[in-house]
Each structure stands twice: as C-alpha cells, then as structure tokens.
Amino acid sequence: MKTTFILVRHGQTEWNRIERFRGRADVPLNETGLKQAAATGQRVAKEWQVSVIYSSPLSRAVRTAEAIAMHYDLPVLPHPGIIDIDYGDWQGLTPEEVAQRWKDELDLWYHQPQRCRIPNGESLDDLRQRGLNAIRNLAEQHAGKSIVLVGHTVINRVLLLAILGLGNERFWYLRQDTCAINVFEKEDSDYTLVSLNDTCHLNHLR
C-alpha cells in the first residue's frame, strides 16, 4: 500500500533572512513567510487530497501548516519527530559569531557535516534516526493516505537524503528553500522521490 508524504519547509523568518542558527528558538514567520505559507496552502489544496497534517511544534512550522490545514478543515498535529535540529550553544548566533568560539566545529559543519556534533546539540545522525522513526510510524498509522509534514531545512534535508539512500555527507548538496514542497512515497520498505524543492507556487511573490 502506497503512502504519500508531502514534506514542506516552513516560510521565511527574520533569522532565515539574516542567517542565524535557529534550531529550537521559536522564531515567528515574517511578512514574507506568511505570504509564502498562504501560497503553499493554496498549492497543496489544488493537488492533493490530504488526510492528516503534522507539523514541527515550533510556531514557524505550525503557522505554515495552519495555512494548509484551513483548506481541509483539519487540525494541525504537532510532532516532535520533525522538530528542527538542536543547535545547542550555537542557537541564535550568526556563523561569524560561532566562528569566534568554535572555528573547528564550524568548519566541520560546512565541509564534513556528518562528522560535526554541535556543542550541547544534536548531530545529523541523531536527526536522521528520529526523523526516519517518525516517517515509519506515520506510514503505519496512515497507510495508503496522503500526509503533510511541515518541518525545517535541516530535518527535511536529512530525511530526503535517507529516502534516497545517500549519506549525511551530502547534506549541503540538497536545497530546501522556504516553503519548498517535496513529495515522496513509501511502499513496503521502499521510498520513491516524486519531487524535490518545488517552489513554483511562490513565483508571484518574488
């Protein structure tokens, strides 16, 4: 039985725009992000008959999910398995600020991300394990249905690498723009990627 996942990244926040490590900080959508979320809701409603909508518990993801859910009269269900990476001591800092204290670790993050463990935070392996556990459990709960998941750039990238059978060393070679839509299917124990980083629904906002 084929289960379809519509994996969405949340809309823009000010910390996306100026590039700060966001992680578990509850940064709200900015004006652009709210418009992106509305456009994403319209796009999803046109193309998929969705049965259930899950979101990272952080408000930037929840607000994006709500913009989708309003078209289906469905609740948004928070799911801790797709929350953003825990950036630990880096949370709220710019890359330049991080480099002043953790230059070697930051160098690993950008060049060998699979080897980086953020001080007092998570590794990509940690993220991959909890994300895949969430996907497997949800596929069992909603077999044969279409499921929306609204997450973040890091968890989305790691999930997409996992379903493609690629290692976390390829992390920086897969884009996740704000309010991008990705679609993949799970059938038995196999995954098929249908679309990746689709943002055509945002063209009118650029």
N, C-alpha and C positions, 0 to 999 in steps of 0.2 A: 504494500500500500504506500503510495507516494504522498509525502507531506511537504508542503511548500513553505519556505521561510522567506519573508520579506524583511530583510535586515536593513535598518535605516540608521544613519548617523543623525544626531540632533542638529538643530540650527545653530547659527553663529552666536557667539557670546563676545563680550569685550576681550576676554582673555584668549580667545582664538585670534581675534583681530591683531592684538599686540604681542601674541605668543608668550604666554606664561604657562608653566606646568599646572594643569588644572586638577586632575585626579579627583579626589573626593570633595574638593571645595565645591560648594553649591552655588555656582555662578549662573545667574539667570540669562535667558536669551536676550539679546539686544533687539533693537527695532528691525534690523535686517533679518535676524534669526526668526522673529515672529512671522515676518512675511514669507520666509523660506518654509517654515512649518506649515503655514496655511496652503501654500502651493503644493507641498508634499502630500498633505491630506487630500487635496483635490485629485492629484495624480493617482494615488493608491486607490481611492474610491472608484475611479474610472476603470481600473484594470483588474482588480482582484475582489473576489467575494471572500472577505476575511471573517474568520470565526472567533478569533481571540487576539487581544493586543497586550503585549508585555512591554515594560519599559524598565530601564535602569531607574533606581529610586531617586536619582538626582533631578532637580527641578528642570534643568535644561532639556533633559530627555523626556520627562513627564509632560512638559508643555508641548513638545513636538508630538508626542504620542496622542495627546488630547486633541490636537488639530486633525489627526487621522481618525480618532475614535468618534468624533462628532458626526462623521458621515455614516456611521454604522449603528449608532446608539448602543455602543459597547463601553464597558468600563475599561480604564487603564489599570492593568495589574502590575504593581512593582515587582521586579525580580532581581534579587541580589546577585545572581549569577552573571548578569550582564552590566554590572556597575563598572565605572571606569577603573583603571589601574590605580593602585595606591602609590602615589608618588612620594610618600614619606617625607623626608626632610626637604625635598625639592618643591613640594606643593606651594604654589603661589609665587614662585621665583621665576625670573626670566633665565634663559640659557646663559646669559652673560653673568648673572648673579651666581648661578650654580657653579660656573667655571672657576670662580674665585676660591671656592672651598673644595670642590670635588672634580678637579680637572680630569683626572684619570678615569673616573667613573663616567663622566660625561662623554669623554672620548669613546669609551666602550659603547655607550648608549647610541651614539651616532654611527659607529663603524662596525661594532660587533654586538648588536643589541641582545643576541641570545646569551651572551656572557655577562650581561650587566644585571647586578642586583642593586636596586636603588636603596640608599641608606634608609633603614627603617621603613622600607616599602616593599613592593612586590617585584618579582621577576616575570618575564614573558612566559616562562614555563608555568608559573603559578596561575597566570591568567588563562593560559590555554587549557589547563586542566579544569578549572571551574567553568569556563565558557562551554567546553565540549560536554561536560556533565549536564549543564543546563539544556543544551540542544538535544541530547539523547533523551532526557527526561520529558521535555516538552513534546518531542516527536512521539513518544509513547502515549502521553496524555491526550494528544490531539491528532492521532494517526489519520491520515487522509485529508486533513484540513489545511487551510492557509493561515499562517501565523505571522503577525507583525511583531518584530523585535526592534525597539529603539535603543541604541547603545551609543558608543563613543568611538573615536578613531582608533584607539589602541585595542580595545576588546574586539572591535569589528575586524581589524586587520588580522589579528591573531586567529580569530575564528575562520576567516576566509583562507588564510594560509593552511590551516588544519584540514579544511574540507578539500583543498587542492592537493594535499599530501606534501606540502612544502614546509621546510623548517623555519624557525623564527629568525634565522639569519637573513631571510628575505623580507623582513619587516618593512624596510624603507623602500621596497620596490613595488609597493601596492598602495595606491592612493585611496583616501577616504575624505572627500570634500564634505563640507557641512551640508546636511540634508540629502546626501547621496543615498540612492536606493540600490541595494544588492539583492539578488534573488538566487536562492539555491534550493534544491530538492533533496530530500532524504528518502531513500527506498531501500528497505532491509538495512544493511550496514554501509551502503554506498551513498556518496553525495555527487550531485551534478550541479555545477555552477551554471546558472542561466544568464545572469547579467551582473556587471560589476561597476560600481562608482557612477551610476547613471544620474546625471543632474540636468537632463534636458528640460525638466519641468521648471527649472529655475532660470531659464534663458531670458525670460521677460523681466527679471529683476536685476540683470547685470547692466 
